[in-house]
Structure formats: C-alpha cells, structure tokens
Amino acid sequence: MSLRYCNADYRPMFAFHTIDSNAGYTEAALQAIEQSATDYVAWLDAPAQAA
C-alpha cells in the first residue's frame, strides 16, 4: 500500500512464470525452465563470489 502511495517502481523479488499444465509441454520447454533457474541462481551468487 505504501508503495502505491509513493508511486514506487516496485518489482517483486520472484516472478512466477509457469507452463499451463493443461496445455502440455515439451522436453525442450522443461529444459529451458531448468536452465533459467540455474542461470538465476548463478546470478544471485555472483556478488558473493566477487567479494
């Protein structure tokens, strides 16, 4: 609520992007999601490794 009052450009720490389970998915889509998660964790760890 205070963020709306201040007109802050709030972005959540995590955004949820999912595959619709009713639409089905391919193995390539599953691999892309797994790689994306791995890349995100590596990005989070980068500042800790630089210090």
Biopython code that builds the backbone (N, CA, C, O; Angstrom):
import numpy as np
from Bio.PDB.StructureBuilder import StructureBuilder

atoms = [
    (1, "MET", "N", (0.819, -1.178, 0.000)),
    (1, "MET", "CA", (0.000, 0.000, 0.000)),
    (1, "MET", "C", (0.870, 1.251, 0.000)),
    (1, "MET", "O", (0.597, 2.183, -0.757)),
    (2, "SER", "N", (1.898, 1.296, 0.821)),
    (2, "SER", "CA", (2.752, 2.478, 0.846)),
    (2, "SER", "C", (3.509, 2.637, -0.470)),
    (2, "SER", "O", (3.811, 3.759, -0.875)),
    (3, "LEU", "N", (3.819, 1.524, -1.143)),
    (3, "LEU", "CA", (4.499, 1.623, -2.425)),
    (3, "LEU", "C", (3.607, 2.289, -3.462)),
    (3, "LEU", "O", (4.083, 3.067, -4.289)),
    (4, "ARG", "N", (2.335, 1.987, -3.419)),
    (4, "ARG", "CA", (1.406, 2.627, -4.340)),
    (4, "ARG", "C", (1.311, 4.117, -4.017)),
    (4, "ARG", "O", (1.249, 4.946, -4.925)),
    (5, "TYR", "N", (1.299, 4.454, -2.741)),
    (5, "TYR", "CA", (1.209, 5.848, -2.325)),
    (5, "TYR", "C", (2.427, 6.634, -2.808)),
    (5, "TYR", "O", (2.301, 7.781, -3.234)),
    (6, "CYS", "N", (3.581, 6.027, -2.740)),
    (6, "CYS", "CA", (4.824, 6.701, -3.145)),
    (6, "CYS", "C", (5.084, 6.600, -4.642)),
    (6, "CYS", "O", (6.056, 7.168, -5.140)),
    (7, "ASN", "N", (4.236, 5.892, -5.357)),
    (7, "ASN", "CA", (4.425, 5.651, -6.789)),
    (7, "ASN", "C", (5.771, 4.987, -7.068)),
    (7, "ASN", "O", (6.435, 5.302, -8.055)),
    (8, "ALA", "N", (6.159, 4.084, -6.206)),
    (8, "ALA", "CA", (7.436, 3.386, -6.358)),
    (8, "ALA", "C", (7.352, 2.389, -7.505)),
    (8, "ALA", "O", (6.290, 1.839, -7.799)),
    (9, "ASP", "N", (8.462, 2.175, -8.126)),
    (9, "ASP", "CA", (8.551, 1.184, -9.191)),
    (9, "ASP", "C", (8.910, -0.151, -8.550)),
    (9, "ASP", "O", (10.038, -0.627, -8.683)),
    (10, "TYR", "N", (7.955, -0.746, -7.859)),
    (10, "TYR", "CA", (8.192, -1.984, -7.123)),
    (10, "TYR", "C", (8.198, -3.165, -8.078)),
    (10, "TYR", "O", (7.311, -3.305, -8.921)),
    (11, "ARG", "N", (9.193, -4.000, -7.938)),
    (11, "ARG", "CA", (9.254, -5.252, -8.688)),
    (11, "ARG", "C", (9.504, -6.366, -7.692)),
    (11, "ARG", "O", (10.447, -6.286, -6.905)),
    (12, "PRO", "N", (8.684, -7.399, -7.708)),
    (12, "PRO", "CA", (8.873, -8.476, -6.740)),
    (12, "PRO", "C", (10.193, -9.205, -6.967)),
    (12, "PRO", "O", (10.715, -9.248, -8.082)),
    (13, "MET", "N", (10.717, -9.772, -5.892)),
    (13, "MET", "CA", (11.973, -10.500, -5.987)),
    (13, "MET", "C", (11.837, -11.702, -6.917)),
    (13, "MET", "O", (12.756, -12.026, -7.669)),
    (14, "PHE", "N", (10.695, -12.348, -6.855)),
    (14, "PHE", "CA", (10.471, -13.521, -7.683)),
    (14, "PHE", "C", (9.236, -13.305, -8.542)),
    (14, "PHE", "O", (8.206, -12.834, -8.059)),
    (15, "ALA", "N", (9.344, -13.642, -9.786)),
    (15, "ALA", "CA", (8.195, -13.627, -10.683)),
    (15, "ALA", "C", (7.915, -15.080, -11.051)),
    (15, "ALA", "O", (8.836, -15.855, -11.306)),
    (16, "PHE", "N", (6.671, -15.428, -11.075)),
    (16, "PHE", "CA", (6.315, -16.808, -11.359)),
    (16, "PHE", "C", (5.885, -16.933, -12.813)),
    (16, "PHE", "O", (4.893, -16.342, -13.238)),
    (17, "HIS", "N", (6.637, -17.702, -13.552)),
    (17, "HIS", "CA", (6.325, -17.995, -14.943)),
    (17, "HIS", "C", (6.177, -19.502, -15.026)),
    (17, "HIS", "O", (7.123, -20.249, -14.776)),
    (18, "THR", "N", (5.000, -19.930, -15.373)),
    (18, "THR", "CA", (4.740, -21.371, -15.371)),
    (18, "THR", "C", (4.239, -21.835, -16.727)),
    (18, "THR", "O", (3.860, -21.039, -17.586)),
    (19, "ILE", "N", (4.252, -23.116, -16.882)),
    (19, "ILE", "CA", (3.674, -23.740, -18.057)),
    (19, "ILE", "C", (2.279, -24.202, -17.669)),
    (19, "ILE", "O", (2.096, -24.840, -16.632)),
    (20, "ASP", "N", (1.312, -23.886, -18.487)),
    (20, "ASP", "CA", (-0.055, -24.325, -18.228)),
    (20, "ASP", "C", (-0.099, -25.846, -18.325)),
    (20, "ASP", "O", (0.164, -26.417, -19.383)),
    (21, "SER", "N", (-0.430, -26.489, -17.222)),
    (21, "SER", "CA", (-0.407, -27.950, -17.196)),
    (21, "SER", "C", (-1.439, -28.555, -18.138)),
    (21, "SER", "O", (-1.282, -29.696, -18.570)),
    (22, "ASN", "N", (-2.487, -27.815, -18.461)),
    (22, "ASN", "CA", (-3.496, -28.334, -19.376)),
    (22, "ASN", "C", (-3.049, -28.238, -20.830)),
    (22, "ASN", "O", (-3.554, -28.964, -21.686)),
    (23, "ALA", "N", (-2.110, -27.349, -21.107)),
    (23, "ALA", "CA", (-1.668, -27.159, -22.484)),
    (23, "ALA", "C", (-0.603, -28.173, -22.884)),
    (23, "ALA", "O", (-0.330, -28.365, -24.069)),
    (24, "GLY", "N", (-0.015, -28.810, -21.904)),
    (24, "GLY", "CA", (1.065, -29.740, -22.202)),
    (24, "GLY", "C", (2.355, -28.977, -22.436)),
    (24, "GLY", "O", (2.340, -27.757, -22.602)),
    (25, "TYR", "N", (3.454, -29.683, -22.449)),
    (25, "TYR", "CA", (4.745, -29.044, -22.681)),
    (25, "TYR", "C", (5.708, -30.065, -23.253)),
    (25, "TYR", "O", (5.505, -31.274, -23.144)),
    (26, "THR", "N", (6.744, -29.557, -23.855)),
    (26, "THR", "CA", (7.736, -30.433, -24.472)),
    (26, "THR", "C", (8.942, -30.562, -23.558)),
    (26, "THR", "O", (9.090, -29.808, -22.596)),
    (27, "GLU", "N", (9.782, -31.501, -23.858)),
    (27, "GLU", "CA", (11.021, -31.681, -23.106)),
    (27, "GLU", "C", (11.906, -30.448, -23.255)),
    (27, "GLU", "O", (12.608, -30.072, -22.317)),
    (28, "ALA", "N", (11.878, -29.818, -24.424)),
    (28, "ALA", "CA", (12.678, -28.607, -24.647)),
    (28, "ALA", "C", (12.222, -27.479, -23.728)),
    (28, "ALA", "O", (13.051, -26.727, -23.214)),
    (29, "ALA", "N", (10.919, -27.354, -23.516)),
    (29, "ALA", "CA", (10.407, -26.315, -22.617)),
    (29, "ALA", "C", (10.838, -26.588, -21.185)),
    (29, "ALA", "O", (11.206, -25.661, -20.463)),
    (30, "LEU", "N", (10.798, -27.823, -20.773)),
    (30, "LEU", "CA", (11.225, -28.191, -19.421)),
    (30, "LEU", "C", (12.711, -27.890, -19.226)),
    (30, "LEU", "O", (13.107, -27.379, -18.178)),
    (31, "GLN", "N", (13.522, -28.200, -20.215)),
    (31, "GLN", "CA", (14.955, -27.919, -20.131)),
    (31, "GLN", "C", (15.217, -26.416, -20.082)),
    (31, "GLN", "O", (16.118, -25.968, -19.373)),
    (32, "ALA", "N", (14.438, -25.635, -20.829)),
    (32, "ALA", "CA", (14.610, -24.182, -20.822)),
    (32, "ALA", "C", (14.304, -23.609, -19.448)),
    (32, "ALA", "O", (14.990, -22.695, -18.992)),
    (33, "ILE", "N", (13.288, -24.130, -18.788)),
    (33, "ILE", "CA", (12.934, -23.668, -17.446)),
    (33, "ILE", "C", (14.020, -24.051, -16.452)),
    (33, "ILE", "O", (14.401, -23.242, -15.606)),
    (34, "GLU", "N", (14.518, -25.270, -16.544)),
    (34, "GLU", "CA", (15.591, -25.701, -15.642)),
    (34, "GLU", "C", (16.850, -24.858, -15.837)),
    (34, "GLU", "O", (17.513, -24.500, -14.864)),
    (35, "GLN", "N", (17.179, -24.542, -17.087)),
    (35, "GLN", "CA", (18.359, -23.715, -17.364)),
    (35, "GLN", "C", (18.156, -22.298, -16.843)),
    (35, "GLN", "O", (19.084, -21.684, -16.318)),
    (36, "SER", "N", (16.946, -21.786, -16.988)),
    (36, "SER", "CA", (16.640, -20.447, -16.494)),
    (36, "SER", "C", (16.811, -20.379, -14.981)),
    (36, "SER", "O", (17.354, -19.404, -14.460)),
    (37, "ALA", "N", (16.356, -21.400, -14.279)),
    (37, "ALA", "CA", (16.500, -21.428, -12.821)),
    (37, "ALA", "C", (17.974, -21.501, -12.430)),
    (37, "ALA", "O", (18.401, -20.836, -11.486)),
    (38, "THR", "N", (18.743, -22.299, -13.146)),
    (38, "THR", "CA", (20.179, -22.408, -12.878)),
    (38, "THR", "C", (20.879, -21.075, -13.114)),
    (38, "THR", "O", (21.721, -20.662, -12.316)),
    (39, "ASP", "N", (20.533, -20.405, -14.205)),
    (39, "ASP", "CA", (21.132, -19.101, -14.513)),
    (39, "ASP", "C", (20.778, -18.064, -13.454)),
    (39, "ASP", "O", (21.614, -17.238, -13.088)),
    (40, "TYR", "N", (19.541, -18.105, -12.960)),
    (40, "TYR", "CA", (19.107, -17.137, -11.956)),
    (40, "TYR", "C", (19.869, -17.335, -10.644)),
    (40, "TYR", "O", (20.290, -16.363, -10.018)),
    (41, "VAL", "N", (20.043, -18.575, -10.233)),
    (41, "VAL", "CA", (20.786, -18.849, -9.001)),
    (41, "VAL", "C", (22.243, -18.418, -9.163)),
    (41, "VAL", "O", (22.833, -17.875, -8.229)),
    (42, "ALA", "N", (22.825, -18.651, -10.334)),
    (42, "ALA", "CA", (24.203, -18.213, -10.582)),
    (42, "ALA", "C", (24.296, -16.695, -10.521)),
    (42, "ALA", "O", (25.274, -16.156, -10.003)),
    (43, "TRP", "N", (23.298, -16.004, -11.040)),
    (43, "TRP", "CA", (23.276, -14.538, -10.999)),
    (43, "TRP", "C", (23.179, -14.045, -9.555)),
    (43, "TRP", "O", (23.817, -13.058, -9.188)),
    (44, "LEU", "N", (22.378, -14.734, -8.738)),
    (44, "LEU", "CA", (22.265, -14.357, -7.330)),
    (44, "LEU", "C", (23.578, -14.582, -6.588)),
    (44, "LEU", "O", (23.920, -13.810, -5.692)),
    (45, "ASP", "N", (24.311, -15.622, -6.946)),
    (45, "ASP", "CA", (25.574, -15.948, -6.288)),
    (45, "ASP", "C", (26.738, -15.075, -6.753)),
    (45, "ASP", "O", (27.754, -15.004, -6.061)),
    (46, "ALA", "N", (26.624, -14.421, -7.883)),
    (46, "ALA", "CA", (27.736, -13.656, -8.459)),
    (46, "ALA", "C", (28.288, -12.587, -7.513)),
    (46, "ALA", "O", (29.508, -12.500, -7.379)),
    (47, "PRO", "N", (27.463, -11.768, -6.848)),
    (47, "PRO", "CA", (28.037, -10.767, -5.932)),
    (47, "PRO", "C", (28.797, -11.404, -4.767)),
    (47, "PRO", "O", (29.802, -10.855, -4.315)),
    (48, "ALA", "N", (28.340, -12.532, -4.287)),
    (48, "ALA", "CA", (29.010, -13.203, -3.171)),
    (48, "ALA", "C", (30.375, -13.734, -3.607)),
    (48, "ALA", "O", (31.322, -13.731, -2.821)),
    (49, "GLN", "N", (30.475, -14.181, -4.836)),
    (49, "GLN", "CA", (31.741, -14.709, -5.330)),
    (49, "GLN", "C", (32.727, -13.586, -5.634)),
    (49, "GLN", "O", (33.938, -13.788, -5.550)),
    (50, "ALA", "N", (32.221, -12.404, -5.988)),
    (50, "ALA", "CA", (33.091, -11.275, -6.313)),
    (50, "ALA", "C", (33.708, -10.654, -5.058)),
    (50, "ALA", "O", (34.754, -10.008, -5.125)),
    (51, "ALA", "N", (33.057, -10.854, -3.927)),
    (51, "ALA", "CA", (33.541, -10.232, -2.684)),
    (51, "ALA", "C", (34.696, -10.967, -2.071)),
    (51, "ALA", "O", (35.203, -10.559, -1.027)),
]
sb = StructureBuilder()
sb.init_structure("model")
sb.init_model(0)
sb.init_chain("A")
sb.init_seg("    ")
for serial, (resi, resn, name, xyz) in enumerate(atoms, 1):
    if name == "N":
        sb.init_residue(resn, " ", resi, " ")
    sb.init_atom(name, np.array(xyz, "f"), 0.0, 1.0, " ", f" {name:<3s}", serial, name[0])
structure = sb.get_structure()
